[in-house]
């Protein structure tokens, strides 16, 4: 049973074929979104290039709000309809997921070569909860419950939560105000990073803000199996010299004695595709 899997970002779309819960080697292709008017045109180009034969399923992850039947990209005028995709390409069914859900499904597959460890921390025996936090064009989280049958990913709209007092305190100490940020996503996103840069901050300051946010996330979600950071902004600030500033805030004392779990940046370009390959469809 062949499944077409897709990772649809704001700039590029990656596609591959999968069978038995795994991506088939040498089937991955990347396409620049600017070259296509819609996602279906990308699929058509892929099918023409690879001639995969009959497709049983299409599973796509996209950077934007989704339901299993529909979705739209946050920063591109692409609207996806699962039923229309299945009909056009002769697939038995098609389902859509948020990209963080796909990364959550991929967590059990991530090896040392696919991540960059930002903080080494203890993983207790029986640890069964992880968290993926995406900081890029927008911000959101996906809690991952690690079960013998596979990963179970929960839904959230954390980016729209009011900015935590821990982060607001750091902003006030620097600027005397909260820089106009009301929600988490106002600050922890590409536009938030740009606003702070215009006010004279650097990646080290922003990494400290990410560390304070991560400290709150570990208290809220207890990711004893690890916190995974994804997204272009998270990678840029933590790979750009901000690791120490992140750790200082992340490991600061909390009211509850909860050892800080490991923090890793997802660097594996195939992770979302593998998540789409692994997800079990009802």
C-alpha positions as CSV (number, residue, x, y, z in Angstrom):
1,X,0.0,0.0,0.0
2,X,1.8,3.1,-1.2
3,X,1.3,6.4,0.6
4,X,2.3,9.8,-0.8
5,X,3.6,11.9,2.1
6,X,4.2,15.7,1.9
7,X,5.8,18.4,4.1
8,X,4.4,21.7,3.0
9,X,6.4,24.7,4.3
10,X,6.1,28.4,3.5
11,X,9.0,28.3,1.0
12,X,9.4,24.6,-0.1
13,X,7.4,21.5,-0.3
14,X,9.0,18.0,0.2
15,X,7.3,14.9,-1.1
16,X,8.1,11.2,-0.9
17,X,6.5,7.7,-1.0
18,X,6.1,5.5,2.0
19,X,5.1,1.9,2.7
20,X,4.8,0.1,6.0
21,X,5.2,3.2,8.0
22,X,8.6,4.2,6.5
23,X,9.7,6.5,3.7
24,X,10.9,4.6,0.7
25,X,14.6,5.4,0.0
26,X,15.4,7.8,-2.8
27,X,11.8,8.9,-3.4
28,X,12.2,12.3,-1.7
29,X,11.9,15.4,-3.9
30,X,11.8,19.1,-3.0
31,X,9.9,21.8,-4.9
32,X,10.0,25.6,-4.6
33,X,6.5,26.8,-3.8
34,X,7.0,29.9,-5.9
35,X,7.0,27.8,-9.0
36,X,3.4,26.5,-8.4
37,X,0.0,28.0,-8.1
38,X,-1.3,25.4,-5.6
39,X,-0.3,22.3,-3.8
40,X,-2.1,20.0,-6.2
41,X,0.2,21.3,-9.0
42,X,3.2,20.2,-6.9
43,X,1.8,16.7,-6.5
44,X,1.2,16.5,-10.2
45,X,4.8,17.4,-10.9
46,X,6.0,14.8,-8.4
47,X,3.8,12.1,-9.9
48,X,4.9,13.0,-13.4
49,X,8.6,12.8,-12.3
50,X,8.4,9.6,-10.3
51,X,5.4,7.6,-11.8
52,X,4.6,5.9,-8.5
53,X,1.6,3.9,-9.8
54,X,-1.7,3.8,-7.8
55,X,-1.7,5.7,-4.5
56,X,-3.6,4.3,-1.6
57,X,-3.3,7.4,0.6
58,X,-2.1,11.0,0.6
59,X,-0.9,12.3,3.9
60,X,0.3,15.9,4.0
61,X,1.6,18.1,6.8
62,X,1.4,21.9,6.4
63,X,2.5,25.0,8.2
64,X,-0.9,26.4,9.0
65,X,-4.3,25.6,10.6
66,X,-5.7,22.3,9.6
67,X,-8.4,19.8,10.1
68,X,-8.2,16.2,8.7
69,X,-10.2,17.4,5.7
70,X,-8.9,20.9,5.0
71,X,-6.1,23.3,5.6
72,X,-4.4,26.5,4.5
73,X,-0.8,27.8,4.7
74,X,-0.2,30.6,7.1
75,X,2.0,32.7,4.7
76,X,0.9,31.6,1.3
77,X,-2.5,31.7,-0.4
78,X,-2.8,27.9,-0.7
79,X,-6.0,26.1,0.5
80,X,-6.0,22.3,0.6
81,X,-9.0,20.1,0.4
82,X,-8.3,16.4,1.2
83,X,-11.3,15.0,-0.7
84,X,-10.4,16.9,-3.8
85,X,-6.8,15.7,-3.6
86,X,-7.9,12.1,-3.2
87,X,-10.2,12.4,-6.2
88,X,-7.7,14.1,-8.5
89,X,-4.9,11.6,-7.9
90,X,-7.0,8.5,-7.6
91,X,-6.1,7.8,-3.9
92,X,-8.3,5.9,-1.6
93,X,-8.2,8.8,0.9
94,X,-6.2,11.9,1.8
95,X,-5.6,13.4,5.2
96,X,-4.0,16.7,6.4
97,X,-2.1,17.4,9.5
98,X,-0.4,20.4,11.1
99,X,3.4,20.2,10.6
100,X,4.0,20.1,14.4
101,X,1.8,17.0,14.6
102,X,3.9,15.4,11.9
103,X,7.1,16.2,13.8
104,X,5.5,14.8,16.9
105,X,4.8,11.5,15.1
106,X,8.5,11.5,14.1
107,X,9.9,12.0,17.6
108,X,10.4,8.2,18.2
109,X,12.5,8.0,15.0
110,X,14.9,10.9,15.7
111,X,18.5,9.8,16.1
112,X,21.6,11.7,17.3
113,X,22.4,12.7,13.7
114,X,19.0,14.4,13.2
115,X,19.1,16.6,16.3
116,X,21.4,19.2,18.0
117,X,21.4,18.9,21.7
118,X,21.0,22.2,23.5
119,X,20.8,20.9,27.0
120,X,21.7,17.5,28.4
121,X,19.2,16.4,31.0
122,X,18.0,13.3,32.8
123,X,15.5,11.0,31.2
124,X,13.9,8.9,33.9
125,X,12.9,5.3,33.4
126,X,9.4,5.0,31.9
127,X,9.5,8.6,30.5
128,X,6.5,8.7,28.2
129,X,5.9,12.4,27.4
130,X,7.7,14.7,24.9
131,X,7.0,18.1,23.6
132,X,7.6,19.7,20.2
133,X,7.7,23.5,20.2
134,X,7.8,25.3,16.8
135,X,9.2,28.8,16.6
136,X,9.3,30.0,13.0
137,X,6.7,31.9,11.0
138,X,4.4,31.3,14.0
139,X,4.6,29.5,17.3
140,X,2.8,26.5,18.6
141,X,3.4,23.3,20.5
142,X,2.5,19.6,20.2
143,X,2.5,17.3,23.2
144,X,3.6,13.8,22.3
145,X,2.5,10.8,24.3
146,X,4.8,7.9,23.7
147,X,2.8,4.7,23.8
148,X,3.8,1.1,22.8
149,X,1.4,1.3,19.8
150,X,3.1,4.6,18.6
151,X,3.0,8.3,19.3
152,X,-0.2,10.1,20.2
153,X,-0.1,13.8,19.5
154,X,-2.4,16.3,21.1
155,X,-3.7,19.6,19.6
156,X,-3.0,23.0,21.0
157,X,-3.1,26.7,20.1
158,X,-0.3,27.8,22.5
159,X,0.8,30.7,20.3
160,X,-2.4,32.5,21.2
161,X,-1.8,32.2,25.0
162,X,-1.1,35.5,26.8
163,X,2.7,36.1,27.1
164,X,4.0,34.5,30.3
165,X,5.2,36.7,33.1
166,X,8.6,35.1,33.0
167,X,9.2,36.4,29.4
168,X,7.4,39.7,30.1
169,X,9.8,40.3,33.0
170,X,12.9,39.9,30.8
171,X,11.4,42.3,28.3
172,X,10.6,44.9,30.9
173,X,14.0,44.7,32.4
174,X,15.5,45.5,28.9
175,X,13.0,48.0,27.6
176,X,10.8,49.1,30.4
177,X,7.8,47.5,28.6
178,X,6.8,44.3,26.9
179,X,7.7,45.6,23.4
180,X,4.0,45.5,22.5
181,X,3.8,41.7,22.7
182,X,0.4,40.4,24.0
183,X,0.6,36.7,23.1
184,X,3.3,34.1,22.9
185,X,3.3,34.2,19.1
186,X,3.6,38.0,19.0
187,X,7.1,37.5,20.5
188,X,8.1,34.0,19.5
189,X,7.8,34.1,15.7
190,X,9.6,35.6,12.8
191,X,7.9,38.9,13.1
192,X,8.6,39.0,16.9
193,X,12.3,38.3,16.3
194,X,12.4,41.1,13.7
195,X,10.7,43.6,16.1
196,X,13.2,42.9,18.8
197,X,16.1,43.1,16.4
198,X,14.9,46.6,15.4
199,X,15.0,47.6,19.0
200,X,18.6,46.6,19.3
201,X,18.6,43.1,20.6
202,X,20.7,40.2,19.3
203,X,20.2,36.4,19.1
204,X,21.7,35.9,22.6
205,X,18.9,38.0,24.1
206,X,16.3,36.3,22.1
207,X,17.7,32.9,23.1
208,X,17.3,33.9,26.7
209,X,13.6,34.6,26.0
210,X,13.3,31.2,24.4
211,X,14.9,29.6,27.5
212,X,12.3,31.3,29.8
213,X,9.5,30.1,27.6
214,X,10.9,26.6,27.6
215,X,11.1,26.7,31.4
216,X,7.4,27.4,31.5
217,X,6.7,24.7,28.9
218,X,8.5,22.0,30.9
219,X,6.3,22.9,33.9
220,X,3.1,23.0,31.9
221,X,3.6,19.8,29.9
222,X,6.3,17.8,31.9
223,X,8.1,16.5,28.8
224,X,10.2,14.0,30.7
225,X,11.3,12.3,27.5
226,X,12.6,15.6,26.1
227,X,11.7,19.0,24.6
228,X,12.2,19.3,20.9
229,X,12.5,22.7,19.3
230,X,11.7,23.2,15.6
231,X,11.4,26.2,13.2
232,X,13.7,28.6,11.5
233,X,13.8,31.2,14.3
234,X,14.6,28.6,17.0
235,X,17.4,27.2,14.9
236,X,18.9,30.5,14.0
237,X,19.1,31.9,17.6
238,X,20.3,28.7,19.2
239,X,22.8,27.8,16.6
240,X,23.9,31.4,16.4
241,X,25.7,31.6,19.8
242,X,22.6,31.7,22.1
243,X,22.9,28.3,23.7
244,X,24.4,29.5,27.0
245,X,21.8,32.2,27.4
246,X,19.1,29.7,26.7
247,X,20.4,27.3,29.3
248,X,20.7,30.0,32.0
249,X,17.0,30.8,31.8
250,X,15.8,27.2,31.1
251,X,17.5,25.8,34.1
252,X,16.6,28.6,36.6
253,X,14.9,27.5,39.8
254,X,11.2,26.8,39.7
255,X,8.6,26.4,42.5
256,X,8.3,22.7,41.8
257,X,11.5,20.6,41.9
258,X,11.3,19.3,38.3
259,X,14.7,18.4,36.8
260,X,15.1,20.1,33.4
261,X,14.7,17.4,30.7
262,X,16.9,17.3,27.6
263,X,16.3,20.0,24.9
264,X,17.1,19.2,21.3
265,X,16.8,21.1,18.0
266,X,15.2,19.1,15.2
267,X,17.6,19.4,12.2
268,X,16.4,16.4,10.2
269,X,14.8,17.6,7.0
270,X,13.0,14.3,6.6
271,X,11.4,14.3,10.0
272,X,8.0,15.6,9.0
273,X,7.9,13.2,6.1
274,X,8.7,10.3,8.4
275,X,5.9,11.5,10.7
276,X,3.4,11.4,7.9
277,X,4.6,7.9,7.0
278,X,4.2,6.7,10.6
279,X,0.9,8.1,11.5
280,X,-1.9,5.5,11.9
281,X,-5.0,6.5,10.0
282,X,-8.4,5.4,11.4
